[in-house]
Every structure is written in C-alpha cells, then in structure tokens.
C-alpha cells in the first residue's frame, strides 16, 4: 500500500485525538515512534493492517469505528485537499463513485508497484449501485466509511452496506 494511507490515518488520529495516541499506535504496532511515511512509499500490507489495529487499541475503539472514521476523514478532508482535481470534476457522489476505478487507474499508472483496488459496477434500479470490490488486500470494510464520506462531501446522504465484496449504495 502507499504511504498516503498511513499519512491520512496519522492526520486523523493526531487532529482528532492528539499526537500521543498516534505515538502509542506506532508503539503498539511495533514500529519506531519517529517513523515518517512518504506519500508514494510502498508500505507492506501487514504494517498497514497492524497500524489500523493498533489505533483501535490505542483509542479503545472498535476496529470498525476506526475504519469508518478513516473513510470519513479520507473522503471529506484528506483526499479533497491532496487529490482535489478528482473531486472538482464530479458534480455529485454518483459521478465521483462511477469514476473511482478510472481515478485509481490514472493515479497509479506511473507507479509500477501500485495495486489499488478495482471496481466493477452493477445497477439494481435507478438509485441502487453495487460496486464490486476487487483486491487481494481484503479491505472492503473500509469502503462503507469511504463511500459515506464521499456522499457527505457532496452534501448527500448515502445508505451504504457491505455484502461480501460488494458495496451496496442507495442514492437519494
């Protein structure tokens, strides 16, 4: 995974809870507390998984709550600032989500080691989109918070559920 994921997680924890819980999270994960992650640096998946679990332990929050908070922060604060051009091009959450697979392809084209998740889209009626998550990482649980955060960014309430590797989205 790329370091940008960890940078977002660190920003979330530090801004919402302070720098001490982030330091403690690194310690719990068995990582140096002085560790700085480069945005495009390749981070082993196991290290990322360990850090999410360590944040959960350091904050005494369920892992699902940490994932939801991460998704919200990524989609409403971090990504709109760091990847602004992709947000500006979409009029609403539907537009953005339908281009997410292409965004991942374009963003990582020049990064040889990048393996972002891929998405297949299936409509079940006019307002029910199913995004089929395809990744060896098994982080589909992050998608609910990310998608809800996209809706929040565009001022829309999205009803989101995960069934297996499928993200079900009900648009307003």
C-alpha positions as CSV (number, residue, x, y, z in Angstrom):
1,X,0.0,0.0,0.0
2,X,1.1,3.6,-0.5
3,X,2.2,5.8,2.4
4,X,-0.6,8.2,1.7
5,X,-2.9,5.8,3.5
6,X,-0.8,6.0,6.7
7,X,-0.4,9.8,6.3
8,X,-4.2,10.1,6.3
9,X,-4.5,7.8,9.3
10,X,-1.9,9.7,11.2
11,X,-3.6,13.1,10.4
12,X,-7.0,11.7,11.5
13,X,-5.6,10.4,14.9
14,X,-3.4,13.5,15.6
15,X,-6.1,16.1,14.7
16,X,-8.9,14.3,16.5
17,X,-7.2,12.8,19.5
18,X,-3.7,14.3,19.7
19,X,-0.2,13.3,18.9
20,X,0.2,11.0,21.9
21,X,-2.3,8.4,20.7
22,X,-0.5,8.3,17.3
23,X,2.8,7.7,19.0
24,X,1.2,5.0,21.1
25,X,-0.3,3.4,18.0
26,X,3.1,3.1,16.4
27,X,4.5,1.6,19.6
28,X,1.7,-0.9,19.8
29,X,2.3,-1.9,16.2
30,X,6.0,-2.4,16.9
31,X,7.1,0.5,14.7
32,X,9.6,3.3,15.5
33,X,7.7,6.2,17.0
34,X,9.8,8.6,14.8
35,X,8.7,6.8,11.6
36,X,7.7,9.2,8.8
37,X,5.9,7.7,5.8
38,X,6.5,9.0,2.2
39,X,3.3,9.5,0.2
40,X,4.3,7.2,-2.6
41,X,6.4,4.9,-0.4
42,X,5.4,1.2,-0.6
43,X,4.2,0.1,2.8
44,X,3.7,-3.7,3.5
45,X,0.1,-4.5,3.8
46,X,0.8,-6.2,7.1
47,X,2.1,-3.0,8.5
48,X,-1.0,-1.0,7.4
49,X,-3.3,-3.7,8.9
50,X,-1.2,-3.6,12.2
51,X,-1.5,0.1,12.4
52,X,-5.3,0.2,12.0
53,X,-5.5,-2.5,14.8
54,X,-3.0,-0.5,16.9
55,X,-5.1,2.7,16.5
56,X,-8.1,0.7,17.6
57,X,-6.3,-0.4,20.7
58,X,-4.7,2.9,21.5
59,X,-8.0,4.7,21.2
60,X,-10.0,1.9,22.8
61,X,-12.4,2.0,19.8
62,X,-13.7,-0.9,17.7
63,X,-11.8,-1.5,14.5
64,X,-15.0,-0.9,12.5
65,X,-15.2,2.6,14.2
66,X,-11.6,3.4,13.2
67,X,-12.3,2.3,9.6
68,X,-15.4,4.4,9.5
69,X,-13.6,7.5,10.9
70,X,-10.7,6.9,8.4
71,X,-13.1,6.7,5.5
72,X,-14.9,9.8,6.5
73,X,-11.6,11.7,7.0
74,X,-10.2,10.4,3.7
75,X,-13.2,11.4,1.7
76,X,-14.1,14.7,3.4
77,X,-10.8,16.2,4.4
78,X,-7.6,14.4,3.2
79,X,-8.4,13.4,-0.4
80,X,-10.2,16.6,-1.4
81,X,-7.1,18.5,-0.4
82,X,-4.5,16.1,-1.7
83,X,-6.4,14.9,-4.8
84,X,-8.5,18.0,-5.4
85,X,-8.7,17.7,-9.2
86,X,-10.6,14.4,-9.0
87,X,-13.3,15.9,-6.7
88,X,-13.7,19.1,-8.7
89,X,-14.5,17.1,-11.9
90,X,-17.6,15.4,-10.3
91,X,-20.9,17.1,-9.8
92,X,-22.1,14.7,-7.1
93,X,-21.3,11.5,-5.3
94,X,-22.7,9.3,-8.1
95,X,-20.4,10.9,-10.7
96,X,-17.4,10.5,-8.3
97,X,-18.0,6.9,-7.4
98,X,-18.7,5.9,-11.0
99,X,-15.2,7.2,-11.9
100,X,-13.4,5.8,-8.9
101,X,-12.0,2.8,-10.8
102,X,-10.7,5.1,-13.5
103,X,-9.2,7.5,-10.9
104,X,-7.3,4.6,-9.4
105,X,-6.0,3.6,-12.8
106,X,-4.9,7.1,-13.8
107,X,-3.4,8.0,-10.4
108,X,-1.3,4.8,-10.2
109,X,-0.3,4.5,-13.9
110,X,3.2,5.8,-13.3
111,X,3.7,3.9,-10.0
112,X,4.9,0.4,-11.1
113,X,4.3,-1.2,-7.7
114,X,0.8,0.3,-7.1
115,X,-2.0,-2.2,-6.8
116,X,-5.1,-0.2,-6.0
117,X,-8.5,-1.9,-5.6
118,X,-10.5,-2.2,-8.8
119,X,-14.3,-1.8,-9.1
120,X,-16.9,-3.3,-11.3
121,X,-20.3,-1.5,-11.3
122,X,-23.8,-3.0,-11.4
123,X,-27.0,-1.1,-11.2
124,X,-30.1,-2.5,-9.5
125,X,-32.6,0.1,-10.4
126,X,-32.1,3.8,-10.8
127,X,-30.8,4.5,-7.3
128,X,-29.1,1.3,-6.2
129,X,-25.5,0.9,-7.3
130,X,-23.4,-2.2,-6.4
131,X,-19.6,-1.6,-6.5
132,X,-17.8,-5.0,-6.7
133,X,-14.6,-4.6,-4.8
134,X,-11.6,-6.5,-6.2
135,X,-8.4,-6.5,-4.2
136,X,-6.2,-9.1,-2.6
137,X,-5.9,-6.9,0.4
138,X,-9.4,-7.7,1.8
139,X,-10.1,-4.1,2.9
140,X,-13.7,-3.9,1.7
141,X,-14.7,-3.0,5.2
142,X,-13.0,0.4,4.7
143,X,-15.4,1.1,1.7
144,X,-18.5,1.9,3.8
145,X,-16.9,4.9,5.5
146,X,-15.2,6.0,2.3
147,X,-18.4,5.9,0.3
148,X,-20.5,7.6,3.1
149,X,-17.7,10.2,3.3
150,X,-18.0,10.9,-0.5
151,X,-21.7,11.4,0.0
152,X,-21.0,13.8,2.9
153,X,-18.5,15.7,0.7
154,X,-21.2,16.3,-1.9
155,X,-23.9,17.0,0.7
156,X,-25.8,13.8,0.1
157,X,-26.8,11.0,2.4
158,X,-25.9,7.6,1.0
159,X,-27.2,4.4,2.5
160,X,-24.2,2.0,2.3
161,X,-23.9,-1.7,3.2
162,X,-21.3,-4.3,2.6
163,X,-22.3,-7.8,1.5
164,X,-19.2,-10.0,0.8
165,X,-17.0,-8.0,-1.5
166,X,-19.9,-5.9,-2.8
167,X,-20.6,-2.4,-1.7
168,X,-24.3,-1.6,-2.0
169,X,-25.1,2.1,-2.3
170,X,-28.6,3.6,-2.2
171,X,-28.6,7.1,-3.6
172,X,-31.2,9.8,-2.6
